[in-house]
Amino acid sequence: MRNWVRVGVGVLLVWAALGVVGYRTGWMIHFQHARAALLRSANDAAAPGAGSCGASAKDRQLTGVLQLPALGVTAPVAQGTEDDVLGAAVGHASSTPLPGSPGTAVLLAHDVSYFSHIDALKPGDLIRYTSACSTDVFTVTGHTVVRAGAPVPALGGDALVLDTCWPTDALWFTPNRYLVEAVQTSTARAAPTTSNSGFTTWVTAYHSPAPPPLVAQGLDLVHNEVPMGTLQLAGSPDPHWAQSPAPLAVEGAALQAYFGATHAAAQRRQDWWSLVAPGVAPPPEIWGTWVSAHEAPLGVRLSATGDTPTSVTFDTVVQLSGGAAPGVYHEQVSEAVHGLVVTVTSWEVNHA
């Protein structure tokens, strides 16, 4: 009987581990493959929701522009909630009506993207949705925090719900969702101009200078099991840029440089290290070692001026194995952003 209990516990632990890995893998697949398709559509489109008024939207088609005046957010809205949509826009849940139509519309976005500050919206704040057909204005009535997958609250009349992860600065998959509830208070059925798309498509093609053989080892969260902390913005970032997919793209490139340096150090490849961390001497504590455990989540601090990212800092505590001095260390890694290239500029290691 005792053996069967052990087998059962073991099976549960395996399934739990697979669930965590799958969840994190799903997040990174979104991150790696997002943005491209919708950004191409946005550049080609003369206006959001271009086409005949009232036509049903197809998957990934731009349907309109969402404005949150209290937060300074202007974002494209596209049909669907797939990876390539949410990587560049606010997604419209296709099972709900479009904003301005009878019923409750649901719009979703990532917490560290367009909806990173929707928890600051308060009752009375306005939300505008502009399509080729009309401009509809909604007034915020409240908010709620629910478990992922919970039904959207039933709202009377024509309404709108904004949906994102909670907390809104989390880089990990969270089990809770933050919902902003709003009711429609006015509409103007005159079609807006088609000469301006009404939103900005931000640069997202950031990368590290890791060589192809190093990149082939997998320099992302899919291949490197690291518990993520929060993403904090510092400096004086443009508020529109801060609430776009661009910070996530910078963070992804910074992770590539971080993992590239980690792999190079573990394999004692000075040539690879010099590419991702030019001019930086590798700390002897990490040379020839590997991370066997994480004692703290990886915190991310991104500094920017306007719409130009300048640096990224990682902060964590790791258990290092192998090498000359295995043990538990506090790591603080700084990286610089030059144009679209992100490189390591310092790597501090101290006994935790």
Secondary structure, 3 states (H helix, E strand, C coil): CHHHHHHHHHHHHHHHHHHHHHHHHHHHHHHHHCCHHHHHHHHHCCCCCCCCCCCCCCCCCEEEEEEECCCCEEEEEEECCCHHHHCCCEEECCCCCCCCCCCEEEEECCCCCCCCCHHHCCCCCEEEEECCCCEEEEEEEEEEEEECCCCCCCCCCCEEEEEEEECCCECCCCCEEEEEEEEEEEEECCCCCCCCCCCCCCCCCCECCCCHHHHCCCCCCCCCCCCEEEEEEEEEECHHHHCCCHHHHHHHHHHHHHHHHHHHHHCCCHHHHHHHCCCCCCCCCCCCEEEEEECCCEEEEEEEEECEEEEEEEEEEEEEEECCCCEEEEEEEEEEEECCEEEEEEEEEEEC
